[in-house]
Amino acid sequence: MLIEKSALEDFVENAVNPQDAREKPWSEATVNDGIRAVKALFKFVEEQGYLDRNPAKSLKAINCS
């Protein structure tokens, strides 16, 4: 299974601006914590040789202010 950077960006966008009106947006801190966790996971997986490239490497923290 291949995970593209665009899928990660879509996930972040939906966390900040949910498509479902019943869902609450995530706080900036929660989104950024998630981004850090995803980046760390993909970095580890790449270092272990399971991926040729890290799709989360250039993913940036958000600033909603």
Accessible surface in RSA format (square Angstrom, percent):
REM  Atomic radii and reference values for relative SASA: ProtOr
REM  Chains: A
REM  Algorithm: Lee & Richards
REM  Probe-radius: 1.40
REM  Slices: 20
REM RES _ NUM      All-atoms   Total-Side   Main-Chain    Non-polar    All polar
REM                ABS   REL    ABS   REL    ABS   REL    ABS   REL    ABS   REL
RES MET A   1   217.27 112.5 130.54  86.4  86.73 206.5 106.07  90.2 111.21 147.3
RES LEU A   2   128.26  71.4 101.31  72.5  26.96  67.8 102.20  71.8  26.06  70.1
RES ILE A   3    58.05  33.0  50.83  37.9   7.22  17.4  52.83  38.0   5.22  14.2
RES GLU A   4    72.75  41.8  71.53  54.1   1.22   2.9  37.54  72.6  35.22  28.8
RES LYS A   5    72.13  35.2  71.29  43.7   0.84   2.0  37.56  33.8  34.57  36.8
RES SER A   6    64.38  54.4  61.42  82.0   2.96   6.8  40.51  86.3  23.88  33.5
RES ALA A   7    52.21  48.0  41.61  64.2  10.59  24.1  46.23  65.1   5.97  15.8
RES LEU A   8    21.84  12.2  21.66  15.5   0.18   0.4  21.75  15.3   0.09   0.2
RES GLU A   9    75.20  43.2  69.68  52.7   5.52  13.1  27.72  53.6  47.48  38.8
RES ASP A  10    96.10  67.3  91.33  90.9   4.76  11.3  27.44  64.6  68.66  68.5
RES PHE A  11   114.17  57.1 107.70  66.7   6.47  16.8 113.52  68.8   0.66   1.9
RES VAL A  12    20.70  13.6  20.26  18.3   0.44   1.0  20.70  18.0   0.00   0.0
RES GLU A  13    92.46  53.1  90.46  68.4   1.99   4.7  42.45  82.1  50.01  40.8
RES ASN A  14    57.86  39.9  55.94  54.1   1.92   4.6  16.57  39.9  41.28  39.9
RES ALA A  15     7.29   6.7   1.08   1.7   6.20  14.1   6.73   9.5   0.55   1.5
RES VAL A  16    32.13  21.1  28.47  25.8   3.66   8.8  28.47  24.7   3.66   9.9
RES ASN A  17    76.97  53.1  72.81  70.4   4.16  10.0  24.56  59.1  52.41  50.7
RES PRO A  18    30.08  21.9   9.84   9.0  20.24  73.6   9.84   8.1  20.24 125.8
RES GLN A  19   156.07  87.3 123.72  90.4  32.34  77.0  56.91 121.1  99.16  75.2
RES ASP A  20    46.58  32.6  37.72  37.5   8.86  21.0  23.35  55.0  23.23  23.2
RES ALA A  21   106.57  98.0  67.28 103.8  39.29  89.4  78.76 110.9  27.81  73.7
RES ARG A  22   210.79  88.5 175.58  89.5  35.21  83.8  87.68 119.8 123.11  74.6
RES GLU A  23    94.14  54.0  80.55  60.9  13.59  32.4  33.48  64.8  60.66  49.5
RES LYS A  24   175.86  85.8 162.72  99.8  13.14  31.3 106.99  96.3  68.87  73.4
RES PRO A  25    85.72  62.5  68.41  62.4  17.32  62.9  68.41  56.5  17.32 107.6
RES TRP A  26   109.30  43.9  94.21  45.6  15.10  35.4  72.48  38.6  36.82  59.7
RES SER A  27    63.60  53.7  47.53  63.4  16.07  37.0  53.96 114.9   9.64  13.5
RES GLU A  28    59.95  34.4  52.79  39.9   7.15  17.0  20.02  38.7  39.93  32.6
RES ALA A  29    67.13  61.7  58.15  89.7   8.98  20.4  64.88  91.4   2.24   5.9
RES THR A  30    68.40  48.6  65.10  66.0   3.30   7.9  40.50  54.4  27.89  42.2
RES VAL A  31     3.46   2.3   1.76   1.6   1.70   4.1   2.37   2.1   1.10   3.0
RES ASN A  32    17.60  12.1  17.09  16.5   0.50   1.2   3.40   8.2  14.20  13.7
RES ASP A  33    78.10  54.7  72.49  72.1   5.61  13.3  25.98  61.1  52.12  52.0
RES GLY A  34    26.34  32.5   0.00   N/A  26.34  32.5  25.83  70.9   0.51   1.1
RES ILE A  35     7.49   4.3   5.42   4.0   2.08   5.0   6.71   4.8   0.78   2.1
RES ARG A  36   140.10  58.8 133.97  68.3   6.13  14.6  73.22 100.1  66.88  40.5
RES ALA A  37    63.59  58.5  50.03  77.2  13.56  30.9  59.27  83.5   4.32  11.5
RES VAL A  38    40.77  26.8  39.76  36.0   1.02   2.4  40.77  35.4   0.00   0.0
RES LYS A  39    65.29  31.9  63.73  39.1   1.56   3.7  37.47  33.7  27.82  29.6
RES ALA A  40    61.99  57.0  50.58  78.1  11.40  25.9  56.62  79.7   5.36  14.2
RES LEU A  41   102.22  56.9  96.76  69.2   5.47  13.7 101.37  71.2   0.86   2.3
RES PHE A  42    20.54  10.3  20.54  12.7   0.00   0.0  20.54  12.5   0.00   0.0
RES LYS A  43   118.54  57.8 118.54  72.7   0.00   0.0  61.39  55.3  57.15  60.9
RES PHE A  44   115.00  57.5 113.85  70.5   1.15   3.0 114.64  69.5   0.35   1.0
RES VAL A  45    35.49  23.4  35.49  32.1   0.00   0.0  35.49  30.8   0.00   0.0
RES GLU A  46    54.87  31.5  46.53  35.2   8.34  19.9  14.91  28.8  39.96  32.6
RES GLU A  47   115.37  66.2  78.21  59.2  37.16  88.5  42.77  82.7  72.61  59.3
RES GLN A  48    98.96  55.3  69.98  51.1  28.98  69.0   6.22  13.2  92.74  70.3
RES GLY A  49    62.17  76.7   0.00   N/A  62.17  76.7  30.67  84.2  31.50  70.5
RES TYR A  50   172.76  80.7 142.83  81.3  29.93  77.9  98.99  74.4  73.77  90.9
RES LEU A  51    50.40  28.1  40.83  29.2   9.57  24.1  44.56  31.3   5.83  15.7
RES ASP A  52   152.47 106.8 116.52 116.0  35.95  85.0  37.85  89.1 114.62 114.3
RES ARG A  53   120.21  50.5 117.46  59.9   2.75   6.5  69.85  95.5  50.36  30.5
RES ASN A  54    18.41  12.7   6.55   6.3  11.86  28.5   0.00   0.0  18.41  17.8
RES PRO A  55     7.26   5.3   3.54   3.2   3.72  13.5   5.71   4.7   1.55   9.6
RES ALA A  56     0.00   0.0   0.00   0.0   0.00   0.0   0.00   0.0   0.00   0.0
RES LYS A  57   149.80  73.1 137.12  84.1  12.69  30.2  84.47  76.0  65.34  69.6
RES SER A  58    52.90  44.7  46.31  61.8   6.59  15.2  39.98  85.1  12.92  18.1
RES LEU A  59    11.23   6.3   9.61   6.9   1.62   4.1  10.30   7.2   0.94   2.5
RES LYS A  60   154.79  75.5 142.93  87.7  11.87  28.3  98.78  88.9  56.02  59.7
RES ALA A  61    68.05  62.6  42.18  65.1  25.87  58.9  42.19  59.4  25.86  68.5
RES ILE A  62    36.26  20.6  27.16  20.2   9.11  21.9  31.45  22.6   4.81  13.0
RES ASN A  63   116.77  80.5  87.48  84.5  29.29  70.5  27.95  67.3  88.82  85.8
RES CYS A  64    77.94  59.0  41.96  46.8  35.98  84.6  33.86  85.8  44.08  47.5
RES SER A  65   135.26 114.3  65.48  87.4  69.78 160.8  76.68 163.3  58.59  82.1
END  Absolute sums over single chains surface
CHAIN  1 A     5086.4       4174.2        912.2       2932.4       2154.0
END  Absolute sums over all chains
TOTAL          5086.4       4174.2        912.2       2932.4       2154.0
